[in-house]
Amino acid sequence: AALLGHWHRLTLVSAIVKALRDLRQDLFAHLETRPSSFYDRVPVGRVMTRVTNDIEALYEMLRGLGSLVGEFVPFFVALIIMLSTSVKLTLILLALVPLVGIATFFFRRATREIFRRVRNSVSSLNQYLQENLSGMTVVQLSERQQRNRAAYTEINRENLEQEYRSIRLTTYYGAFNDSLASVGLGIIVYYGAGAVVQDEMSLGAVILFTRFMNMLFTPVVLLGEQLNVLFRAMASGERIFQALDWDEQIREPVEPRTLPDRLEGNIRFDRVNFAYEPGRPILKDVSLEIRPGEKLAIVGPTGSGKSTLIRLLGRFYDFDHGMIFIDNIDLQDIRSQDVRRRIGVVLQDFHIFSGSILDNITLGDPSITREQAIDAATTVNAHGFISQIDGGYDALLAERGANLSQGQRQLLAFARVLAANPEILVLDEATASIDTETELLIQDALQKLMEGRTSILIAHRLQTIQEADRVLVLVDGEVKELGAHDDLIRAGGVYATLHALQFQDVGEPSA
């Protein structure tokens, strides 16, 4: 019996672990398909809680209920023996069981909202912790530690308050169940004593009832003890399935167009309008054609829609009105994954993953060989610093590439794009200050990266703007000017004014 019990627990826990592994995998796969607009709106800490804490709560509940199932075997054995001994006394004791059900019903109503608040407060704790740990350098530089501790204390206090409320209700519920067990014992003693005196039951049968009553009530008491975990898990399960119901995604074509083996790289925006929030347009009637192999620099004040324009091209967002064409194919007729394979994107916040340098160049693409990755790194001037690191391309990088300089991370991002060999390049130039030697390496790498590719650059360096074929000036989401750098300077319009304000005589950003 002991071996059978251990086998039952092992089988049960294994099944639960596998089921939750699949659920966690499905949830992760679902989150990977959410567009950028979703992560603009939903904090990362809240999403992480769904995948970690809420899944763990489900595990604790299922494991507890699985153990509880085993307790019902002796429950039914005891019930049969008690019925064969005294039907009347057994039915009296069974009449107490519905009271547990009634108490459970009211307990569930009282605690459902409380446990939802507990899970939400845990999510808030994780969110605040994730934000502050990610920005710890800024926190320390601005000496915000004391203020952040005070804010975290307040969030923690709210969590503690909700936890106390749930514990109090659970304690009351457990006390009620214990009271019912005491009432049952009193009924056995009272009724059994009378039955023994009247020779309706033997003393041994009464003692048997007191022993079997524990077997009858143990599953009920255990169920009460599991309700704390159960209702927490119900709140977690509700949040997990809400996450699985997050249906915000890029609209994929029903009958997608197939792209040719090699794109020419012609891009056309036709009266494109876009807004992150209704009534607050970011792009307004943007019309533009970029010729194959052309280098287009985009300039404009902060918030003018520069980054939004290139994110739309990569199908990170669906736009409201207008059309975008690649080689005369409507962008919305192409699957987003097919578009992104053909467009190499390097944003200012390019991400470095934990793992080897080689993995960060190939991103796990089996079609990119080690030799191709090294060739790409060599072309964009990244091979020099990589070869000086212990382990070279197999060296492990810290989270977000913390053990690399800003310039090294940018060169690594260039190598990643070049290894994928896209026909179109989209680049948001980094504005961080770097040393002159690294600046020269980056400029040389950029020229090699753009060679033979249609290139769109949000430009912050004067040299990049001057070497572009044309310059697009965006102001408040509208195209104000478009032309060669020298022509726009001579025209004395918006670009000439922006140029005079932004650049010093030395040819670098003034701030």
C-alpha positions in Angstrom: 0.0 0.0 0.0 2.9 2.4 0.8 4.6 1.6 -2.5 1.2 2.1 -4.3 0.8 5.5 -2.6 4.3 6.6 -3.6 3.7 5.5 -7.2 0.4 7.3 -7.2 2.0 10.6 -6.0 4.9 10.2 -8.5 2.6 9.6 -11.4 0.3 12.5 -10.4 3.1 15.0 -9.9 4.7 14.0 -13.2 1.4 14.5 -15.0 0.9 17.9 -13.4 4.4 19.1 -14.2 4.1 18.1 -17.8 0.7 19.7 -18.2 1.9 23.0 -16.6 5.1 22.8 -18.8 2.8 22.7 -21.8 0.7 25.5 -20.5 3.8 27.7 -19.8 5.1 26.9 -23.3 1.8 27.8 -24.9 1.6 31.0 -23.0 5.2 31.9 -24.0 4.4 31.1 -27.6 1.3 33.3 -27.4 3.2 36.2 -25.9 5.8 36.0 -28.7 3.1 36.7 -31.3 1.9 39.9 -29.6 2.8 43.0 -31.5 4.9 45.9 -30.3 1.8 47.9 -29.5 0.9 45.2 -26.9 4.2 45.6 -25.0 3.9 49.4 -25.3 0.7 49.1 -23.2 1.2 46.1 -20.9 4.1 46.3 -18.4 6.7 43.5 -18.7 6.5 42.8 -14.9 2.8 42.0 -15.2 3.4 39.6 -18.1 6.3 37.9 -16.2 3.9 37.2 -13.3 1.5 35.4 -15.6 4.3 33.0 -16.8 6.0 32.5 -13.4 4.0 33.1 -10.2 0.5 32.3 -11.6 1.7 29.0 -13.2 3.3 28.1 -9.8 0.1 28.8 -8.0 -1.7 26.4 -10.4 0.9 23.8 -9.7 0.4 24.0 -5.9 -3.3 23.7 -6.3 -3.3 20.7 -8.6 -0.7 18.9 -6.5 -2.8 19.5 -3.4 -6.1 18.4 -5.0 -4.3 15.3 -6.4 -3.2 14.3 -2.9 -6.8 15.0 -1.7 -8.2 12.5 -4.2 -6.3 9.7 -2.4 -8.1 10.6 0.8 -11.5 9.7 -0.7 -10.7 6.0 -1.0 -10.7 5.5 2.8 -13.7 7.9 2.9 -15.9 5.5 0.9 -14.5 2.5 2.8 -15.5 4.1 6.1 -18.9 5.1 4.7 -19.7 1.5 3.6 -18.7 0.1 7.0 -20.6 2.8 8.9 -23.8 2.2 6.9 -23.6 -1.5 7.5 -23.3 -0.8 11.2 -25.9 2.0 11.8 -27.7 3.6 8.9 -29.4 6.1 11.1 -26.2 7.4 12.8 -24.3 7.5 9.5 -27.1 9.6 7.9 -27.0 12.0 10.8 -23.3 12.5 10.4 -23.6 12.8 6.6 -26.1 15.6 7.2 -23.2 17.7 8.5 -21.4 17.5 5.1 -23.8 19.9 3.3 -23.0 22.4 5.9 -19.4 22.3 4.7 -20.6 22.8 1.2 -22.7 25.8 2.2 -19.8 27.3 4.1 -17.6 26.7 1.1 -20.0 28.5 -1.2 -20.1 31.6 1.0 -16.3 31.4 1.6 -15.7 31.3 -2.2 -17.9 34.4 -2.7 -16.1 36.3 0.0 -12.6 35.3 -1.1 -12.7 35.4 -4.9 -12.1 39.1 -5.1 -9.6 39.1 -2.3 -7.4 36.5 -3.9 -7.7 38.3 -7.2 -6.3 41.4 -5.4 -3.6 39.3 -3.9 -2.4 38.1 -7.3 -2.6 41.7 -8.7 -0.6 43.0 -5.8 2.1 40.3 -6.5 2.1 41.4 -10.1 2.6 45.1 -9.0 5.5 44.0 -6.8 7.1 42.2 -9.7 6.5 45.0 -12.1 8.0 47.6 -9.8 11.0 45.4 -9.0 11.7 44.7 -12.7 11.5 48.3 -13.7 13.9 49.5 -10.9 16.4 46.6 -11.3 16.5 47.3 -15.1 17.2 51.0 -14.4 19.4 50.6 -11.4 22.2 52.7 -12.9 19.8 55.7 -13.3 18.4 55.1 -9.8 21.8 55.3 -8.2 23.0 58.2 -10.3 19.9 60.2 -9.4 20.0 59.0 -5.7 16.4 57.7 -5.8 17.1 54.7 -3.6 15.3 56.2 -0.5 12.3 57.3 -2.6 12.1 54.0 -4.4 12.3 52.1 -1.1 9.4 54.1 0.2 7.4 53.4 -2.9 8.2 49.7 -2.7 7.3 49.7 1.0 3.8 51.0 0.1 3.3 48.4 -2.6 4.5 45.7 -0.2 2.2 47.0 2.5 -0.8 46.7 0.1 0.2 43.1 -0.7 0.6 42.3 3.0 -2.8 43.7 3.8 -4.5 41.6 1.1 -2.6 38.5 2.3 -3.8 39.1 5.9 -7.4 39.4 4.7 -7.1 36.1 2.9 -5.4 34.4 5.9 -8.2 35.6 8.3 -11.0 34.3 6.1 -9.2 31.0 5.6 -8.7 30.7 9.3 -12.4 31.3 10.0 -13.2 28.6 7.4 -10.9 26.1 9.0 -12.3 26.8 12.5 -15.8 26.2 11.2 -14.8 22.8 9.8 -13.1 21.8 13.0 -16.3 22.8 14.9 -18.3 20.5 12.6 -15.9 17.6 13.4 -16.4 18.3 17.1 -20.2 18.3 16.6 -20.0 15.0 14.8 -18.0 13.5 17.7 -20.6 14.8 20.1 -23.4 13.2 18.1 -21.7 9.9 18.1 -21.2 10.0 21.9 -24.7 11.1 22.6 -26.5 8.8 20.2 -24.1 5.9 20.8 -24.5 6.0 24.5 -28.2 5.7 24.2 -28.0 3.0 21.6 -25.6 1.0 23.9 -27.9 1.3 26.9 -30.9 0.1 24.7 -28.7 -2.7 23.2 -29.1 -1.2 19.7 -25.3 -0.9 19.3 -22.3 -2.4 20.9 -19.7 -0.3 22.6 -17.2 -1.6 20.0 -19.4 -0.2 17.2 -19.5 3.2 18.9 -15.8 3.2 19.2 -15.5 2.1 15.6 -17.7 5.1 14.6 -15.4 7.5 16.4 -12.5 6.1 14.6 -14.2 6.1 11.2 -15.6 9.5 11.7 -12.1 10.9 11.2 -11.9 9.0 7.9 -15.2 10.5 7.0 -14.3 14.1 7.9 -10.6 14.1 7.0 -11.2 14.7 3.2 -13.6 17.5 4.1 -11.1 19.1 6.5 -8.3 18.7 3.9 -10.5 20.3 1.3 -11.0 23.2 3.6 -7.2 23.5 4.0 -6.7 23.3 0.3 -9.3 26.1 -0.4 -6.7 28.8 0.4 -4.5 27.3 -2.4 -7.5 26.5 -4.6 -8.9 30.0 -4.6 -5.5 31.6 -5.1 -5.0 29.2 -8.0 -8.5 30.1 -9.4 -7.4 33.8 -9.5 -4.1 32.8 -11.1 -5.9 30.6 -13.6 -8.3 33.3 -14.5 -5.3 35.7 -15.1 -3.5 33.0 -17.2 -6.5 32.4 -19.5 -7.0 36.2 -19.7 -3.4 36.3 -21.0 -4.1 33.6 -23.5 -7.2 35.6 -24.6 -5.0 38.7 -25.3 -5.9 38.8 -29.0 -4.1 42.0 -30.0 -2.0 41.1 -33.0 -0.9 42.2 -36.4 -3.5 41.4 -39.0 -2.1 38.7 -41.2 -3.3 38.2 -44.8 -5.8 35.4 -45.6 -4.0 34.7 -48.9 -0.5 36.0 -48.4 1.6 37.1 -51.4 4.9 35.3 -52.0 8.0 37.5 -52.2 10.6 36.9 -54.9 13.9 35.2 -54.0 15.6 38.7 -54.1 13.8 42.0 -53.6 14.8 45.1 -55.6 14.1 47.2 -52.6 11.6 49.7 -53.9 9.5 51.2 -51.1 6.4 53.4 -51.4 4.3 55.0 -48.8 0.9 56.2 -50.1 -1.0 58.6 -47.8 -0.2 56.6 -44.7 -1.9 57.7 -41.4 -1.2 56.2 -38.0 -2.1 56.9 -34.4 -1.1 55.0 -31.2 -4.2 56.4 -29.5 -7.5 57.5 -31.2 -7.6 61.2 -31.9 -3.8 61.7 -31.6 -2.3 61.1 -35.0 1.4 60.5 -35.2 1.7 60.2 -39.0 -0.5 62.3 -41.3 -0.9 61.5 -45.1 2.7 60.5 -45.5 3.5 59.8 -49.2 7.0 58.9 -50.2 8.9 56.6 -52.7 12.4 55.2 -51.9 14.2 53.9 -54.9 16.1 50.6 -54.9 19.6 51.0 -53.4 18.8 54.5 -52.2 20.0 55.9 -48.9 17.3 58.0 -47.2 18.1 59.9 -44.0 15.1 60.9 -41.9 15.4 64.0 -39.6 13.0 66.0 -37.5 12.2 67.1 -34.0 11.5 64.6 -31.2 8.0 63.1 -31.5 7.7 63.9 -35.2 7.1 60.3 -36.2 10.5 59.2 -37.4 10.7 55.9 -35.4 7.0 55.2 -36.1 7.6 55.4 -39.8 10.3 52.7 -39.8 8.3 50.5 -37.3 5.4 50.5 -39.7 7.6 49.3 -42.5 8.7 46.3 -40.3 5.0 45.5 -39.6 5.4 46.1 -35.9 2.1 48.0 -36.0 -1.0 48.0 -38.3 -1.6 51.5 -39.7 -5.0 53.1 -39.9 -5.2 54.5 -43.5 -3.1 54.4 -46.6 -0.9 51.8 -48.1 2.8 50.8 -48.1 4.3 48.9 -51.0 7.5 46.8 -51.3 8.4 46.2 -54.9 4.8 47.1 -55.7 3.4 44.5 -53.4 1.0 45.7 -50.7 2.7 45.3 -47.3 -0.5 44.1 -45.7 -0.7 41.3 -48.3 2.7 39.9 -47.0 3.0 37.9 -43.8 4.8 39.9 -41.1 7.5 37.2 -40.7 8.2 37.3 -44.4 8.6 41.0 -44.3 10.9 40.9 -41.3 13.2 38.4 -43.0 13.9 40.9 -45.8 14.3 44.0 -43.6 17.3 44.4 -41.3 16.3 46.6 -38.4 18.8 48.2 -35.9 17.0 50.4 -33.4 18.6 52.6 -30.8 17.6 50.1 -28.1 19.0 47.1 -29.9 18.9 44.1 -27.6 21.8 41.9 -26.6 20.8 38.5 -25.2 22.5 36.4 -22.6 24.5 33.8 -24.4 27.5 33.6 -26.6 28.6 36.3 -29.0 28.0 33.8 -31.9 24.5 33.2 -30.7 23.9 36.9 -30.6 25.0 37.2 -34.3 23.1 34.2 -35.6 20.1 34.5 -33.2 19.9 30.7 -33.5 19.3 30.7 -37.2 20.7 27.3 -38.4 21.1 28.6 -42.0 23.9 31.1 -40.8 27.1 29.2 -40.4 29.9 30.1 -38.0 32.0 31.2 -40.9 29.3 33.5 -42.2 28.9 35.0 -38.8 32.7 35.7 -38.5 32.7 37.1 -42.1 29.8 39.5 -41.1 31.6 40.5 -37.9 34.8 41.1 -39.9 33.1 43.2 -42.5 31.5 45.6 -39.9 34.7 45.9 -37.9 33.5 43.8 -34.9 36.0 40.9 -35.3 38.8 43.0 -33.7 37.3 43.4 -30.3 35.6 39.9 -30.4 39.0 38.2 -31.0 40.5 40.1 -28.0 37.8 38.7 -25.6 38.6 35.4 -23.8 36.7 32.8 -25.7 36.2 34.9 -28.8 32.9 34.1 -30.5 32.1 31.5 -27.8 32.5 34.0 -25.0 29.3 34.4 -22.9 27.8 37.9 -22.7 26.1 39.3 -19.6 22.5 40.3 -19.6 21.8 43.0 -22.2 25.5 42.9 -23.1 26.5 44.7 -19.9 30.2 43.6 -20.3 30.4 45.4 -23.7 30.8 49.1 -24.5 28.1 51.0 -26.3 30.1 51.0 -29.5 30.8 47.3 -29.3 27.2 46.5 -28.8 26.4 48.6 -31.9 29.0 46.8 -34.0 27.6 43.5 -32.8 24.1 44.6 -33.9 25.5 45.5 -37.3 27.1 42.0 -37.6 23.7 40.5 -36.7 21.9 42.3 -39.5 24.7 41.7 -42.1 24.7 37.9 -41.3 21.0 37.8 -42.1 21.7 39.5 -45.4 18.5 41.5 -45.9 17.7 43.5 -49.0 16.4 46.5 -47.0 18.2 48.2 -44.0 16.4 50.3 -41.4 18.5 52.0 -38.8 17.9 54.3 -35.9 21.3 55.7 -35.2 22.4 55.6 -31.6 23.0 59.0 -30.0 25.3 57.9 -27.2 28.7 59.6 -27.1 31.6 57.2 -28.1 35.3 57.7 -28.6 36.6 58.9 -31.9 38.3 55.6 -32.9 35.0 53.6 -32.3 33.1 56.4 -34.1 35.3 55.8 -37.2 34.8 52.1 -37.0 31.0 52.5 -36.8 30.8 54.9 -39.7 32.9 52.5 -41.8 30.7 49.6 -40.8 27.6 51.6 -41.6 28.8 52.3 -45.1 29.6 48.6 -45.7 26.2 47.6 -44.3 24.3 50.0 -46.6 26.2 49.0 -49.7 23.8 47.6 -52.3 20.8 47.9 -50.0 17.9 50.3 -49.8 18.6 52.1 -46.6 16.4 54.2 -44.3 18.2 55.9 -41.5 16.9 58.1 -38.6 20.1 60.2 -38.7 21.7 61.9 -35.7 25.2 62.3 -37.2 26.0 65.0 -39.7 28.2 62.7 -41.7 25.4 60.2 -42.2 23.0 62.9 -43.4 25.5 64.4 -45.8 26.3 60.9 -47.3 22.6 60.1 -47.8 21.1 60.4 -51.3 18.1 62.3 -50.0 16.9 63.7 -46.7 13.3 63.4 -45.5 12.1 66.1 -43.0 9.3 65.1 -40.8 7.5 67.7 -38.5 4.4 66.7 -36.5 4.0 63.6 -38.5 3.9 65.4 -41.9 6.5 65.4 -44.7 7.8 69.0 -44.8 10.7 68.6 -47.2 12.5 66.0 -49.3 15.7 66.4 -51.2 19.5 66.2 -51.2 21.3 67.7 -48.2 23.0 70.5 -50.1 19.7 71.4 -52.0 17.7 71.6 -48.7 20.4 73.8 -47.1 20.3 76.2 -50.1 16.5 76.3 -50.0 16.7 77.8 -46.5 13.5 76.0 -45.3 12.7 73.8 -42.3 15.8 71.5 -42.8 18.2 74.4 -42.9 16.7 75.7 -39.7 16.9 72.3 -38.0 20.5 71.9 -39.3 21.5 75.2 -37.9 20.0 74.5 -34.5 21.2 70.9 -34.1 24.7 70.9 -35.4 27.8 72.9 -34.4 30.5 73.9 -36.8 32.5 70.8 -35.8 29.7 68.8 -37.4 28.4 66.9 -34.4 25.2 67.1 -32.4 25.2 70.0 -30.0 23.7 67.9 -27.2 
